[in-house]
Amino acid sequence: MPLVTIDVIKDVFTPDQKRQLVDRVTDAMVAIEGEALRGVTWVRVQEFEQGDWAIGGKHLTAADVHALKNAKAA
């Protein structure tokens, strides 16, 4: 049984986006392992409080992540 955990910072993704993550990751696992595993493929989205996640010693908030996303789109 595959178990996939997606770690995210709270308030970065909307409930709909989290559902899409679960659906698409499930589909990716099934594409690799076969349709028989769909019913036993576990995908969970684990949210961390803002500031509880750091990269290079910089504690990130949802606003930081959104700013990074917007900077890459520009």
All heavy atoms as TSV, in Angstrom:
chain	resi	resn	atom	element	x	y	z
A	1	MET	N	N	0.830	-1.179	0.000
A	1	MET	CA	C	0.000	0.000	0.000
A	1	MET	C	C	0.873	1.241	0.000
A	1	MET	O	O	1.599	1.480	0.956
A	1	MET	CB	C	-0.869	0.040	1.248
A	1	MET	CG	C	-2.012	-0.920	1.243
A	1	MET	SD	S	-3.061	-0.671	2.681
A	1	MET	CE	C	-2.100	-1.506	3.925
A	2	PRO	N	N	0.802	2.057	-1.040
A	2	PRO	CA	C	1.576	3.302	-1.042
A	2	PRO	C	C	0.962	4.323	-0.092
A	2	PRO	O	O	-0.256	4.456	0.001
A	2	PRO	CB	C	1.462	3.800	-2.486
A	2	PRO	CG	C	0.796	2.728	-3.266
A	2	PRO	CD	C	0.170	1.782	-2.313
A	3	LEU	N	N	1.824	5.027	0.612
A	3	LEU	CA	C	1.419	6.155	1.451
A	3	LEU	C	C	2.270	7.339	1.029
A	3	LEU	O	O	3.497	7.302	1.140
A	3	LEU	CB	C	1.632	5.862	2.932
A	3	LEU	CG	C	1.512	7.053	3.885
A	3	LEU	CD1	C	0.126	7.674	3.819
A	3	LEU	CD2	C	1.853	6.635	5.296
A	4	VAL	N	N	1.623	8.373	0.522
A	4	VAL	CA	C	2.316	9.576	0.073
A	4	VAL	C	C	1.919	10.713	0.998
A	4	VAL	O	O	0.731	10.956	1.209
A	4	VAL	CB	C	1.931	9.930	-1.384
A	4	VAL	CG1	C	2.651	11.184	-1.835
A	4	VAL	CG2	C	2.209	8.756	-2.317
A	5	THR	N	N	2.905	11.399	1.542
A	5	THR	CA	C	2.647	12.551	2.397
A	5	THR	C	C	3.164	13.797	1.694
A	5	THR	O	O	4.314	13.839	1.256
A	5	THR	CB	C	3.349	12.406	3.758
A	5	THR	OG1	O	2.901	11.202	4.383
A	5	THR	CG2	C	3.051	13.586	4.659
A	6	ILE	N	N	2.301	14.792	1.582
A	6	ILE	CA	C	2.660	16.068	0.978
A	6	ILE	C	C	2.693	17.090	2.102
A	6	ILE	O	O	1.677	17.359	2.735
A	6	ILE	CB	C	1.638	16.475	-0.096
A	6	ILE	CG1	C	1.514	15.388	-1.167
A	6	ILE	CG2	C	2.018	17.819	-0.714
A	6	ILE	CD1	C	0.335	15.579	-2.097
A	7	ASP	N	N	3.870	17.630	2.381
A	7	ASP	CA	C	4.030	18.623	3.432
A	7	ASP	C	C	3.924	20.015	2.826
A	7	ASP	O	O	4.613	20.320	1.840
A	7	ASP	CB	C	5.390	18.479	4.111
A	7	ASP	CG	C	5.537	17.172	4.874
A	7	ASP	OD1	O	4.515	16.606	5.291
A	7	ASP	OD2	O	6.686	16.733	5.062
A	8	VAL	N	N	3.059	20.855	3.405
A	8	VAL	CA	C	2.874	22.219	2.922
A	8	VAL	C	C	2.762	23.168	4.108
A	8	VAL	O	O	2.468	22.761	5.228
A	8	VAL	CB	C	1.609	22.357	2.032
A	8	VAL	CG1	C	1.718	21.493	0.788
A	8	VAL	CG2	C	0.345	22.025	2.796
A	9	ILE	N	N	2.967	24.439	3.831
A	9	ILE	CA	C	2.774	25.467	4.837
A	9	ILE	C	C	1.299	25.839	4.842
A	9	ILE	O	O	0.683	26.016	3.783
A	9	ILE	CB	C	3.651	26.699	4.539
A	9	ILE	CG1	C	5.137	26.302	4.625
A	9	ILE	CG2	C	3.347	27.838	5.508
A	9	ILE	CD1	C	6.091	27.374	4.144
A	10	LYS	N	N	0.737	25.966	6.025
A	10	LYS	CA	C	-0.680	26.297	6.173
A	10	LYS	C	C	-1.006	27.600	5.440
A	10	LYS	O	O	-0.230	28.550	5.472
A	10	LYS	CB	C	-1.018	26.424	7.664
A	10	LYS	CG	C	-2.480	26.569	7.939
A	10	LYS	CD	C	-2.739	26.548	9.432
A	10	LYS	CE	C	-4.229	26.636	9.695
A	10	LYS	NZ	N	-4.517	26.592	11.112
A	11	ASP	N	N	-2.157	27.601	4.785
A	11	ASP	CA	C	-2.696	28.756	4.066
A	11	ASP	C	C	-2.003	29.050	2.741
A	11	ASP	O	O	-2.223	30.110	2.159
A	11	ASP	CB	C	-2.717	30.025	4.936
A	11	ASP	CG	C	-3.596	29.867	6.166
A	11	ASP	OD1	O	-4.609	29.141	6.094
A	11	ASP	OD2	O	-3.258	30.458	7.211
A	12	VAL	N	N	-1.177	28.128	2.250
A	12	VAL	CA	C	-0.592	28.309	0.921
A	12	VAL	C	C	-1.554	27.783	-0.142
A	12	VAL	O	O	-1.781	28.427	-1.164
A	12	VAL	CB	C	0.783	27.615	0.806
A	12	VAL	CG1	C	1.272	27.596	-0.632
A	12	VAL	CG2	C	1.803	28.313	1.699
A	13	PHE	N	N	-2.153	26.621	0.104
A	13	PHE	CA	C	-3.056	25.998	-0.857
A	13	PHE	C	C	-4.495	26.091	-0.376
A	13	PHE	O	O	-4.773	25.946	0.813
A	13	PHE	CB	C	-2.685	24.517	-1.066
A	13	PHE	CG	C	-1.354	24.327	-1.713
A	13	PHE	CD1	C	-0.225	24.071	-0.955
A	13	PHE	CD2	C	-1.225	24.397	-3.082
A	13	PHE	CE1	C	1.017	23.888	-1.543
A	13	PHE	CE2	C	0.007	24.223	-3.693
A	13	PHE	CZ	C	1.132	23.971	-2.920
A	14	THR	N	N	-5.395	26.287	-1.312
A	14	THR	CA	C	-6.819	26.302	-0.986
A	14	THR	C	C	-7.298	24.862	-0.812
A	14	THR	O	O	-6.616	23.920	-1.255
A	14	THR	CB	C	-7.629	26.947	-2.124
A	14	THR	OG1	O	-7.541	26.110	-3.290
A	14	THR	CG2	C	-7.142	28.365	-2.431
A	15	PRO	N	N	-8.464	24.670	-0.201
A	15	PRO	CA	C	-9.007	23.308	-0.102
A	15	PRO	C	C	-9.133	22.629	-1.478
A	15	PRO	O	O	-8.829	21.448	-1.613
A	15	PRO	CB	C	-10.369	23.507	0.559
A	15	PRO	CG	C	-10.174	24.724	1.409
A	15	PRO	CD	C	-9.286	25.623	0.574
A	16	ASP	N	N	-9.544	23.377	-2.496
A	16	ASP	CA	C	-9.655	22.797	-3.836
A	16	ASP	C	C	-8.292	22.381	-4.376
A	16	ASP	O	O	-8.156	21.316	-4.993
A	16	ASP	CB	C	-10.326	23.780	-4.795
A	16	ASP	CG	C	-10.546	23.158	-6.158
A	16	ASP	OD1	O	-11.211	22.097	-6.236
A	16	ASP	OD2	O	-10.034	23.716	-7.155
A	17	GLN	N	N	-7.274	23.191	-4.174
A	17	GLN	CA	C	-5.930	22.840	-4.625
A	17	GLN	C	C	-5.422	21.593	-3.908
A	17	GLN	O	O	-4.770	20.743	-4.518
A	17	GLN	CB	C	-4.966	24.003	-4.410
A	17	GLN	CG	C	-5.205	25.161	-5.359
A	17	GLN	CD	C	-4.360	26.363	-5.013
A	17	GLN	OE1	O	-4.184	26.713	-3.833
A	17	GLN	NE2	N	-3.826	27.022	-6.028
A	18	LYS	N	N	-5.722	21.457	-2.628
A	18	LYS	CA	C	-5.297	20.260	-1.894
A	18	LYS	C	C	-6.014	19.022	-2.421
A	18	LYS	O	O	-5.403	17.957	-2.554
A	18	LYS	CB	C	-5.521	20.442	-0.391
A	18	LYS	CG	C	-4.548	21.444	0.224
A	18	LYS	CD	C	-4.686	21.551	1.710
A	18	LYS	CE	C	-5.815	22.487	2.044
A	18	LYS	NZ	N	-5.913	22.773	3.488
A	19	ARG	N	N	-7.296	19.154	-2.774
A	19	ARG	CA	C	-8.014	18.027	-3.385
A	19	ARG	C	C	-7.372	17.649	-4.713
A	19	ARG	O	O	-7.213	16.468	-5.027
A	19	ARG	CB	C	-9.492	18.370	-3.582
A	19	ARG	CG	C	-10.335	18.219	-2.325
A	19	ARG	CD	C	-11.823	18.326	-2.619
A	19	ARG	NE	N	-12.217	19.677	-3.007
A	19	ARG	CZ	C	-12.456	20.666	-2.156
A	19	ARG	NH1	N	-12.351	20.466	-0.853
A	19	ARG	NH2	N	-12.810	21.851	-2.596
A	20	GLN	N	N	-6.985	18.649	-5.498
A	20	GLN	CA	C	-6.325	18.378	-6.771
A	20	GLN	C	C	-4.994	17.660	-6.562
A	20	GLN	O	O	-4.658	16.742	-7.321
A	20	GLN	CB	C	-6.098	19.674	-7.540
A	20	GLN	CG	C	-7.353	20.282	-8.118
A	20	GLN	CD	C	-7.055	21.557	-8.872
A	20	GLN	OE1	O	-6.133	21.593	-9.683
A	20	GLN	NE2	N	-7.817	22.606	-8.589
A	21	LEU	N	N	-4.241	18.086	-5.552
A	21	LEU	CA	C	-2.982	17.400	-5.236
A	21	LEU	C	C	-3.229	15.925	-4.944
A	21	LEU	O	O	-2.539	15.044	-5.474
A	21	LEU	CB	C	-2.294	18.051	-4.027
A	21	LEU	CG	C	-1.546	19.345	-4.263
A	21	LEU	CD1	C	-1.182	19.986	-2.931
A	21	LEU	CD2	C	-0.303	19.095	-5.081
A	22	VAL	N	N	-4.204	15.656	-4.091
A	22	VAL	CA	C	-4.524	14.272	-3.725
A	22	VAL	C	C	-4.930	13.478	-4.963
A	22	VAL	O	O	-4.440	12.367	-5.202
A	22	VAL	CB	C	-5.627	14.230	-2.647
A	22	VAL	CG1	C	-6.148	12.821	-2.452
A	22	VAL	CG2	C	-5.098	14.797	-1.333
A	23	ASP	N	N	-5.826	14.038	-5.777
A	23	ASP	CA	C	-6.302	13.335	-6.973
A	23	ASP	C	C	-5.171	13.052	-7.949
A	23	ASP	O	O	-5.039	11.932	-8.459
A	23	ASP	CB	C	-7.390	14.149	-7.686
A	23	ASP	CG	C	-8.675	14.259	-6.890
A	23	ASP	OD1	O	-8.857	13.489	-5.912
A	23	ASP	OD2	O	-9.503	15.124	-7.246
A	24	ARG	N	N	-4.334	14.039	-8.201
A	24	ARG	CA	C	-3.270	13.881	-9.208
A	24	ARG	C	C	-2.146	12.968	-8.724
A	24	ARG	O	O	-1.588	12.203	-9.501
A	24	ARG	CB	C	-2.745	15.245	-9.624
A	24	ARG	CG	C	-3.799	16.017	-10.412
A	24	ARG	CD	C	-3.315	17.360	-10.828
A	24	ARG	NE	N	-4.380	18.118	-11.475
A	24	ARG	CZ	C	-4.212	19.300	-12.028
A	24	ARG	NH1	N	-3.020	19.880	-12.012
A	24	ARG	NH2	N	-5.219	19.927	-12.583
A	25	VAL	N	N	-1.824	13.054	-7.438
A	25	VAL	CA	C	-0.793	12.149	-6.913
A	25	VAL	C	C	-1.310	10.716	-6.920
A	25	VAL	O	O	-0.581	9.782	-7.265
A	25	VAL	CB	C	-0.340	12.598	-5.504
A	25	VAL	CG1	C	0.497	11.529	-4.823
A	25	VAL	CG2	C	0.429	13.904	-5.603
A	26	THR	N	N	-2.584	10.529	-6.571
A	26	THR	CA	C	-3.180	9.189	-6.648
A	26	THR	C	C	-3.105	8.668	-8.071
A	26	THR	O	O	-2.695	7.526	-8.307
A	26	THR	CB	C	-4.646	9.213	-6.161
A	26	THR	OG1	O	-4.667	9.654	-4.804
A	26	THR	CG2	C	-5.290	7.840	-6.269
A	27	ASP	N	N	-3.489	9.493	-9.039
A	27	ASP	CA	C	-3.432	9.083	-10.448
A	27	ASP	C	C	-2.004	8.730	-10.871
A	27	ASP	O	O	-1.790	7.770	-11.620
A	27	ASP	CB	C	-3.990	10.180	-11.357
A	27	ASP	CG	C	-5.495	10.350	-11.228
A	27	ASP	OD1	O	-6.172	9.423	-10.717
A	27	ASP	OD2	O	-6.002	11.413	-11.646
A	28	ALA	N	N	-1.021	9.502	-10.391
A	28	ALA	CA	C	0.377	9.211	-10.739
A	28	ALA	C	C	0.813	7.867	-10.171
A	28	ALA	O	O	1.479	7.077	-10.861
A	28	ALA	CB	C	1.291	10.323	-10.212
A	29	MET	N	N	0.442	7.579	-8.936
A	29	MET	CA	C	0.795	6.286	-8.338
A	29	MET	C	C	0.137	5.138	-9.093
A	29	MET	O	O	0.768	4.116	-9.356
A	29	MET	CB	C	0.390	6.250	-6.860
A	29	MET	CG	C	1.180	7.188	-5.976
A	29	MET	SD	S	2.954	6.849	-5.949
A	29	MET	CE	C	2.983	5.211	-5.248
A	30	VAL	N	N	-1.120	5.315	-9.457
A	30	VAL	CA	C	-1.844	4.271	-10.186
A	30	VAL	C	C	-1.229	4.072	-11.567
A	30	VAL	O	O	-1.134	2.937	-12.053
A	30	VAL	CB	C	-3.350	4.622	-10.263
A	30	VAL	CG1	C	-4.084	3.731	-11.249
A	30	VAL	CG2	C	-3.977	4.504	-8.878
A	31	ALA	N	N	-0.786	5.147	-12.205
A	31	ALA	CA	C	-0.150	5.031	-13.516
A	31	ALA	C	C	1.106	4.179	-13.456
A	31	ALA	O	O	1.441	3.466	-14.402
A	31	ALA	CB	C	0.179	6.422	-14.064
A	32	ILE	N	N	1.786	4.220	-12.332
A	32	ILE	CA	C	3.021	3.446	-12.162
A	32	ILE	C	C	2.736	2.039	-11.653
A	32	ILE	O	O	3.271	1.059	-12.162
A	32	ILE	CB	C	3.982	4.185	-11.206
A	32	ILE	CG1	C	4.429	5.495	-11.841
A	32	ILE	CG2	C	5.176	3.306	-10.829
A	32	ILE	CD1	C	5.096	6.457	-10.873
A	33	GLU	N	N	1.898	1.936	-10.645
A	33	GLU	CA	C	1.679	0.670	-9.944
A	33	GLU	C	C	0.503	-0.153	-10.468
A	33	GLU	O	O	0.394	-1.327	-10.176
A	33	GLU	CB	C	1.477	0.934	-8.447
A	33	GLU	CG	C	2.681	1.540	-7.769
A	33	GLU	CD	C	3.854	0.576	-7.660
A	33	GLU	OE1	O	3.643	-0.648	-7.687
A	33	GLU	OE2	O	4.983	1.054	-7.552
A	34	GLY	N	N	-0.420	0.488	-11.190
A	34	GLY	CA	C	-1.573	-0.233	-11.714
A	34	GLY	C	C	-2.856	0.137	-10.997
A	34	GLY	O	O	-2.863	0.498	-9.817
A	35	GLU	N	N	-3.951	0.045	-11.732
A	35	GLU	CA	C	-5.269	0.454	-11.243
A	35	GLU	C	C	-5.690	-0.299	-9.983
A	35	GLU	O	O	-6.419	0.237	-9.145
A	35	GLU	CB	C	-6.306	0.267	-12.348
A	35	GLU	CG	C	-7.667	0.833	-12.045
A	35	GLU	CD	C	-7.677	2.347	-11.852
A	35	GLU	OE1	O	-6.996	3.069	-12.613
A	35	GLU	OE2	O	-8.375	2.808	-10.926
A	36	ALA	N	N	-5.225	-1.518	-9.816
A	36	ALA	CA	C	-5.623	-2.318	-8.650
A	36	ALA	C	C	-5.217	-1.654	-7.331
A	36	ALA	O	O	-5.816	-1.933	-6.291
A	36	ALA	CB	C	-5.022	-3.714	-8.733
A	37	LEU	N	N	-4.235	-0.771	-7.372
A	37	LEU	CA	C	-3.782	-0.121	-6.134
A	37	LEU	C	C	-4.513	1.172	-5.820
A	37	LEU	O	O	-4.278	1.770	-4.767
A	37	LEU	CB	C	-2.281	0.147	-6.186
A	37	LEU	CG	C	-1.391	-1.075	-5.960
A	37	LEU	CD1	C	0.065	-0.679	-5.887
A	37	LEU	CD2	C	-1.784	-1.803	-4.686
A	38	ARG	N	N	-5.432	1.623	-6.685
A	38	ARG	CA	C	-6.131	2.887	-6.421
A	38	ARG	C	C	-6.810	2.861	-5.045
A	38	ARG	O	O	-6.704	3.800	-4.268
A	38	ARG	CB	C	-7.155	3.197	-7.503
A	38	ARG	CG	C	-7.847	4.545	-7.283
A	38	ARG	CD	C	-8.805	4.910	-8.410
A	38	ARG	NE	N	-8.132	5.057	-9.685
A	38	ARG	CZ	C	-7.502	6.156	-10.093
A	38	ARG	NH1	N	-7.458	7.210	-9.316
A	38	ARG	NH2	N	-6.922	6.195	-11.274
A	39	GLY	N	N	-7.505	1.800	-4.744
A	39	GLY	CA	C	-8.260	1.719	-3.496
A	39	GLY	C	C	-7.415	1.638	-2.235
A	39	GLY	O	O	-7.935	1.817	-1.134
A	40	VAL	N	N	-6.138	1.376	-2.383
A	40	VAL	CA	C	-5.269	1.276	-1.207
A	40	VAL	C	C	-4.134	2.293	-1.239
A	40	VAL	O	O	-3.175	2.194	-0.475
A	40	VAL	CB	C	-4.703	-0.161	-1.044
A	40	VAL	CG1	C	-5.822	-1.129	-0.741
A	40	VAL	CG2	C	-3.901	-0.574	-2.271
A	41	THR	N	N	-4.233	3.269	-2.135
A	41	THR	CA	C	-3.230	4.333	-2.204
A	41	THR	C	C	-3.666	5.459	-1.275
A	41	THR	O	O	-4.727	6.047	-1.458
A	41	THR	CB	C	-3.071	4.857	-3.644
A	41	THR	OG1	O	-2.606	3.788	-4.468
A	41	THR	CG2	C	-2.088	6.006	-3.708
A	42	TRP	N	N	-2.854	5.708	-0.280
A	42	TRP	CA	C	-3.141	6.741	0.703
A	42	TRP	C	C	-2.340	7.985	0.342
A	42	TRP	O	O	-1.133	7.912	0.111
A	42	TRP	CB	C	-2.727	6.298	2.090
A	42	TRP	CG	C	-3.445	5.111	2.645
A	42	TRP	CD1	C	-3.816	3.976	1.983
A	42	TRP	CD2	C	-3.872	4.944	3.979
A	42	TRP	NE1	N	-4.439	3.116	2.828
A	42	TRP	CE2	C	-4.489	3.683	4.082
A	42	TRP	CE3	C	-3.781	5.728	5.115
A	42	TRP	CZ2	C	-5.015	3.208	5.261
A	42	TRP	CZ3	C	-4.306	5.237	6.298
A	42	TRP	CH2	C	-4.928	3.997	6.356
A	43	VAL	N	N	-3.014	9.123	0.285
A	43	VAL	CA	C	-2.345	10.405	0.074
A	43	VAL	C	C	-2.853	11.345	1.152
A	43	VAL	O	O	-4.056	11.470	1.347
A	43	VAL	CB	C	-2.639	10.989	-1.328
A	43	VAL	CG1	C	-1.935	12.324	-1.505
A	43	VAL	CG2	C	-2.225	10.017	-2.430
A	44	ARG	N	N	-1.930	11.965	1.851
A	44	ARG	CA	C	-2.343	12.913	2.885
A	44	ARG	C	C	-1.579	14.216	2.707
A	44	ARG	O	O	-0.422	14.223	2.287
A	44	ARG	CB	C	-2.138	12.351	4.281
A	44	ARG	CG	C	-0.707	12.113	4.644
A	44	ARG	CD	C	-0.583	11.514	6.017
A	44	ARG	NE	N	0.840	11.366	6.342
A	44	ARG	CZ	C	1.287	11.033	7.517
A	44	ARG	NH1	N	0.436	10.785	8.491
A	44	ARG	NH2	N	2.577	10.924	7.737
A	45	VAL	N	N	-2.264	15.307	3.001
A	45	VAL	CA	C	-1.653	16.629	2.971
A	45	VAL	C	C	-1.487	17.065	4.421
A	45	VAL	O	O	-2.459	17.172	5.164
A	45	VAL	CB	C	-2.532	17.631	2.190
A	45	VAL	CG1	C	-1.896	19.019	2.213
A	45	VAL	CG2	C	-2.744	17.159	0.751
A	46	GLN	N	N	-0.252	17.265	4.791
A	46	GLN	CA	C	0.055	17.668	6.162
A	46	GLN	C	C	0.466	19.136	6.142
A	46	GLN	O	O	1.399	19.517	5.430
A	46	GLN	CB	C	1.186	16.807	6.723
A	46	GLN	CG	C	1.546	17.122	8.138
A	46	GLN	CD	C	2.535	16.107	8.697
A	46	GLN	OE1	O	2.702	15.017	8.185
A	46	GLN	NE2	N	3.195	16.505	9.768
A	47	GLU	N	N	-0.249	19.940	6.904
A	47	GLU	CA	C	0.039	21.366	6.938
A	47	GLU	C	C	0.861	21.728	8.180
A	47	GLU	O	O	0.562	21.272	9.286
A	47	GLU	CB	C	-1.258	22.175	6.947
A	47	GLU	CG	C	-2.011	22.083	5.629
A	47	GLU	CD	C	-3.228	22.968	5.606
A	47	GLU	OE1	O	-4.072	22.831	6.514
A	47	GLU	OE2	O	-3.325	23.784	4.686
A	48	PHE	N	N	1.870	22.548	7.945
A	48	PHE	CA	C	2.699	23.060	9.030
A	48	PHE	C	C	2.340	24.518	9.259
A	48	PHE	O	O	2.057	25.254	8.322
A	48	PHE	CB	C	4.190	22.946	8.672
A	48	PHE	CG	C	4.681	21.535	8.705
A	48	PHE	CD1	C	4.534	20.698	7.609
A	48	PHE	CD2	C	5.276	21.028	9.843
A	48	PHE	CE1	C	4.972	19.388	7.643
A	48	PHE	CE2	C	5.720	19.718	9.893
A	48	PHE	CZ	C	5.565	18.900	8.789
A	49	GLU	N	N	2.350	24.930	10.509
A	49	GLU	CA	C	2.070	26.321	10.833
A	49	GLU	C	C	3.096	27.229	10.160
A	49	GLU	O	O	4.258	26.853	9.979
A	49	GLU	CB	C	2.099	26.546	12.349
A	49	GLU	CG	C	0.947	25.901	13.089
A	49	GLU	CD	C	-0.414	26.476	12.718
A	49	GLU	OE1	O	-0.509	27.698	12.458
A	49	GLU	OE2	O	-1.377	25.691	12.685
A	50	GLN	N	N	2.652	28.418	9.814
A	50	GLN	CA	C	3.559	29.391	9.223
A	50	GLN	C	C	4.683	29.684	10.209
A	50	GLN	O	O	4.445	29.831	11.398
A	50	GLN	CB	C	2.790	30.665	8.881
A	50	GLN	CG	C	1.714	30.413	7.838
A	50	GLN	CD	C	1.018	31.668	7.416
A	50	GLN	OE1	O	1.658	32.678	7.153
A	50	GLN	NE2	N	-0.302	31.613	7.342
A	51	GLY	N	N	5.901	29.713	9.703
A	51	GLY	CA	C	7.061	29.949	10.554
A	51	GLY	C	C	7.684	28.677	11.087
A	51	GLY	O	O	8.793	28.702	11.603
A	52	ASP	N	N	6.975	27.534	10.964
A	52	ASP	CA	C	7.524	26.251	11.416
A	52	ASP	C	C	8.318	25.549	10.319
A	52	ASP	O	O	8.741	24.412	10.484
A	52	ASP	CB	C	6.394	25.312	11.885
A	52	ASP	CG	C	5.822	25.733	13.232
A	52	ASP	OD1	O	6.391	26.641	13.867
A	52	ASP	OD2	O	4.800	25.149	13.637
A	53	TRP	N	N	8.493	26.190	9.199
A	53	TRP	CA	C	9.193	25.632	8.048
A	53	TRP	C	C	10.260	26.645	7.672
A	53	TRP	O	O	9.982	27.839	7.565
A	53	TRP	CB	C	8.202	25.479	6.903
A	53	TRP	CG	C	8.653	24.736	5.699
A	53	TRP	CD1	C	9.796	24.949	4.987
A	53	TRP	CD2	C	7.967	23.698	5.034
A	53	TRP	NE1	N	9.853	24.101	3.916
A	53	TRP	CE2	C	8.731	23.315	3.931
A	53	TRP	CE3	C	6.759	23.055	5.268
A	53	TRP	CZ2	C	8.334	22.326	3.060
A	53	TRP	CZ3	C	6.370	22.069	4.397
A	53	TRP	CH2	C	7.151	21.696	3.307
A	54	ALA	N	N	11.478	26.196	7.470
A	54	ALA	CA	C	12.558	27.121	7.134
A	54	ALA	C	C	13.416	26.555	6.015
A	54	ALA	O	O	13.578	25.342	5.894
A	54	ALA	CB	C	13.418	27.394	8.362
A	55	ILE	N	N	13.935	27.446	5.218
A	55	ILE	CA	C	14.894	27.094	4.171
A	55	ILE	C	C	16.089	28.023	4.355
A	55	ILE	O	O	15.933	29.250	4.381
A	55	ILE	CB	C	14.292	27.266	2.762
A	55	ILE	CG1	C	13.098	26.327	2.574
A	55	ILE	CG2	C	15.361	27.012	1.696
A	55	ILE	CD1	C	12.355	26.519	1.265
A	56	GLY	N	N	17.247	27.431	4.508
A	56	GLY	CA	C	18.450	28.234	4.698
A	56	GLY	C	C	18.387	29.115	5.936
A	56	GLY	O	O	18.953	30.196	5.956
A	57	GLY	N	N	17.653	28.673	6.953
A	57	GLY	CA	C	17.539	29.424	8.189
A	57	GLY	C	C	16.472	30.506	8.168
A	57	GLY	O	O	16.238	31.162	9.165
A	58	LYS	N	N	15.793	30.684	7.015
A	58	LYS	CA	C	14.725	31.677	6.918
A	58	LYS	C	C	13.389	30.989	7.122
A	58	LYS	O	O	13.015	30.111	6.360
A	58	LYS	CB	C	14.745	32.365	5.549
A	58	LYS	CG	C	13.643	33.393	5.391
A	58	LYS	CD	C	13.679	34.026	4.025
A	58	LYS	CE	C	12.621	35.044	3.726
A	58	LYS	NZ	N	11.536	35.255	4.572
A	59	HIS	N	N	12.671	31.398	8.171
A	59	HIS	CA	C	11.365	30.829	8.464
A	59	HIS	C	C	10.344	31.400	7.483
A	59	HIS	O	O	10.275	32.615	7.289
A	59	HIS	CB	C	10.964	31.138	9.913
A	59	HIS	CG	C	11.858	30.439	10.890
A	59	HIS	ND1	N	11.545	29.217	11.418
A	59	HIS	CD2	C	13.064	30.778	11.381
A	59	HIS	CE1	C	12.520	28.827	12.220
A	59	HIS	NE2	N	13.461	29.764	12.220
A	60	LEU	N	N	9.593	30.514	6.846
A	60	LEU	CA	C	8.680	30.917	5.788
A	60	LEU	C	C	7.239	31.019	6.268
A	60	LEU	O	O	6.792	30.226	7.095
A	60	LEU	CB	C	8.743	29.921	4.632
A	60	LEU	CG	C	10.088	29.793	3.933
A	60	LEU	CD1	C	10.037	28.679	2.899
A	60	LEU	CD2	C	10.488	31.098	3.281
A	61	THR	N	N	6.541	31.982	5.697
A	61	THR	CA	C	5.108	32.131	5.912
A	61	THR	C	C	4.412	31.884	4.578
A	61	THR	O	O	5.065	31.795	3.525
A	61	THR	CB	C	4.770	33.554	6.395
A	61	THR	OG1	O	5.087	34.482	5.347
A	61	THR	CG2	C	5.515	33.908	7.670
A	62	ALA	N	N	3.097	31.812	4.614
A	62	ALA	CA	C	2.337	31.659	3.371
A	62	ALA	C	C	2.611	32.831	2.433
A	62	ALA	O	O	2.746	32.655	1.222
A	62	ALA	CB	C	0.848	31.537	3.676
A	63	ALA	N	N	2.710	34.023	2.987
A	63	ALA	CA	C	2.994	35.202	2.163
A	63	ALA	C	C	4.339	35.077	1.456
A	63	ALA	O	O	4.470	35.466	0.292
A	63	ALA	CB	C	2.957	36.466	3.025
A	64	ASP	N	N	5.340	34.518	2.135
A	64	ASP	CA	C	6.645	34.301	1.511
A	64	ASP	C	C	6.529	33.352	0.317
A	64	ASP	O	O	7.121	33.583	-0.739
A	64	ASP	CB	C	7.643	33.710	2.514
A	64	ASP	CG	C	7.977	34.658	3.647
A	64	ASP	OD1	O	8.014	35.885	3.430
A	64	ASP	OD2	O	8.202	34.154	4.770
A	65	VAL	N	N	5.761	32.280	0.493
A	65	VAL	CA	C	5.601	31.295	-0.583
A	65	VAL	C	C	4.870	31.924	-1.760
A	65	VAL	O	O	5.256	31.738	-2.915
A	65	VAL	CB	C	4.878	30.035	-0.080
A	65	VAL	CG1	C	4.624	29.067	-1.220
A	65	VAL	CG2	C	5.696	29.363	1.024
A	66	HIS	N	N	3.819	32.676	-1.483
A	66	HIS	CA	C	3.082	33.347	-2.559
A	66	HIS	C	C	3.983	34.345	-3.287
A	66	HIS	O	O	3.917	34.466	-4.513
A	66	HIS	CB	C	1.822	34.026	-2.026
A	66	HIS	CG	C	0.767	33.042	-1.594
A	66	HIS	ND1	N	0.154	32.155	-2.456
A	66	HIS	CD2	C	0.228	32.808	-0.381
A	66	HIS	CE1	C	-0.724	31.437	-1.805
A	66	HIS	NE2	N	-0.697	31.802	-0.534
A	67	ALA	N	N	4.834	35.049	-2.558
A	67	ALA	CA	C	5.758	35.987	-3.181
A	67	ALA	C	C	6.745	35.259	-4.087
A	67	ALA	O	O	7.054	35.738	-5.185
A	67	ALA	CB	C	6.501	36.804	-2.114
A	68	LEU	N	N	7.236	34.110	-3.644
A	68	LEU	CA	C	8.141	33.313	-4.476
A	68	LEU	C	C	7.436	32.879	-5.763
A	68	LEU	O	O	7.997	32.934	-6.838
A	68	LEU	CB	C	8.610	32.070	-3.708
A	68	LEU	CG	C	9.635	32.292	-2.611
A	68	LEU	CD1	C	9.790	31.021	-1.786
A	68	LEU	CD2	C	10.965	32.713	-3.218
A	69	LYS	N	N	6.205	32.438	-5.620
A	69	LYS	CA	C	5.420	31.996	-6.776
A	69	LYS	C	C	5.222	33.148	-7.756
A	69	LYS	O	O	5.407	32.983	-8.965
A	69	LYS	CB	C	4.074	31.452	-6.319
A	69	LYS	CG	C	3.185	30.978	-7.438
A	69	LYS	CD	C	1.892	30.420	-6.888
A	69	LYS	CE	C	0.749	31.108	-7.590
A	69	LYS	NZ	N	-0.544	30.755	-7.067
A	70	ASN	N	N	4.878	34.309	-7.252
A	70	ASN	CA	C	4.658	35.468	-8.111
A	70	ASN	C	C	5.939	35.943	-8.763
A	70	ASN	O	O	5.936	36.403	-9.907
A	70	ASN	CB	C	4.000	36.596	-7.315
A	70	ASN	CG	C	2.583	36.258	-6.910
A	70	ASN	OD1	O	1.925	35.444	-7.555
A	70	ASN	ND2	N	2.121	36.852	-5.832
A	71	ALA	N	N	7.071	35.833	-8.072
A	71	ALA	CA	C	8.356	36.243	-8.633
A	71	ALA	C	C	8.755	35.334	-9.786
A	71	ALA	O	O	9.288	35.793	-10.790
A	71	ALA	CB	C	9.436	36.231	-7.549
A	72	LYS	N	N	8.476	34.035	-9.672
A	72	LYS	CA	C	8.823	33.096	-10.746
A	72	LYS	C	C	7.929	33.291	-11.958
A	72	LYS	O	O	8.327	33.044	-13.079
A	72	LYS	CB	C	8.722	31.668	-10.246
A	72	LYS	CG	C	9.823	31.278	-9.294
A	72	LYS	CD	C	9.748	29.845	-8.881
A	72	LYS	CE	C	10.873	29.494	-7.932
A	72	LYS	NZ	N	10.824	28.127	-7.489
A	73	ALA	N	N	6.690	33.745	-11.726
A	73	ALA	CA	C	5.758	33.939	-12.839
A	73	ALA	C	C	6.109	35.178	-13.637
A	73	ALA	O	O	5.749	35.291	-14.798
A	73	ALA	CB	C	4.328	34.045	-12.299
A	74	ALA	N	N	6.815	36.126	-13.017
A	74	ALA	CA	C	7.130	37.381	-13.695
A	74	ALA	C	C	8.249	37.226	-14.706
A	74	ALA	O	O	8.938	36.308	-14.801
A	74	ALA	CB	C	7.520	38.439	-12.667
